[in-house]
Amino acid sequence: MKVVPVPVREDNYAYLLIDESTNKAAAAVDPYDVAKVAAAAQTHGVEIVAGITTHHHFDHSGGNKVPFASKYPKATIYGGSDKIPALTNLVKDKDEFAIGNNIRIKCLATGCHTQDSICYYVTDAVKDTQPGGIFTGDTLFIAGCGRFFEGVGSEMVKALEYLGTLPDDVVVYNGHEYTASNLAFAKHIEPTNPALVRLGEVIQKNKITTGLTTIGDEKEWNPFMRLDTDAVKKATGEDTKSAIMDALRDQKNKFRGSML
């Protein structure tokens, strides 16, 4: 199993999820810019056989119908609601499917940013020592989370705690390159957290940060996954997880013109 990030738009990520055993790109994840995704597939010498959509927002699903479905008419397109353009396979929480010989995918419903948000947990059935990966769309970012466009804090608490049940070595593949601004906010909330120094080094050394961190890392540096810490409680002035999450997200929304 190989994951290839494909930067699209100003700061979005699409991905190729490649089943190396069959020499096929098992899926194109959120292929907004199909030309770029197709070019990446050609570079890696693989065939696109499916599309996976994390949620219905246009910057993730906008390429599905035209040109993705037109270019790859036999491709299966997975997603969490009928709001997903060109959807062929509706998936819900805990649904599982396989693509190629070895890639196994489990769907984790994480409604809040949108109610049809699905995170896709991927593993290789043969390379059982290889860490799995999680495509999180706009639910979980490195050191951040998405805005609550269709949900409330308690739902994001549930979503991030759900992702937190995955093995700590699972690699995070998120929907946007927001890591630098997320780090700035995390430092504002937890200025003495030593894990943030390590994240800063990741940013300094890499223009593309997706795929370089893990669920275990998020537990160490992501304030939205650290609601029980004294620093986060103090920063929000709240004591229940849902209230802390709402307050934290409100602060992030107002922080230096943050987008998500």
Buried (B, 14 or more C-beta within 10 A) or exposed (E): BBBBBBBBBEBBBBBBBBBBBBEBBBBBBBBBBBEBBBEBBEEBEBBBBBBBBBBBBEBBBBBBBEBBBEBBEEBBBBBBBEBBBBBEBEBEBEBEBEBBBBBBBBBBBBBBBBBBBBBBBBBBBEEEEEBBBBBBBBBBBBBBBBBBBBBEBBBBBBBBEBBBEBEEEBBBBBBBBBBBBBBBBBBBBBEEBEBBEEBBEBBEEEEEBBBBBBBBBBBBBBBBBBBEBEBBBEBBEBEEBBBBBBBBBEBBEEBEEBEB
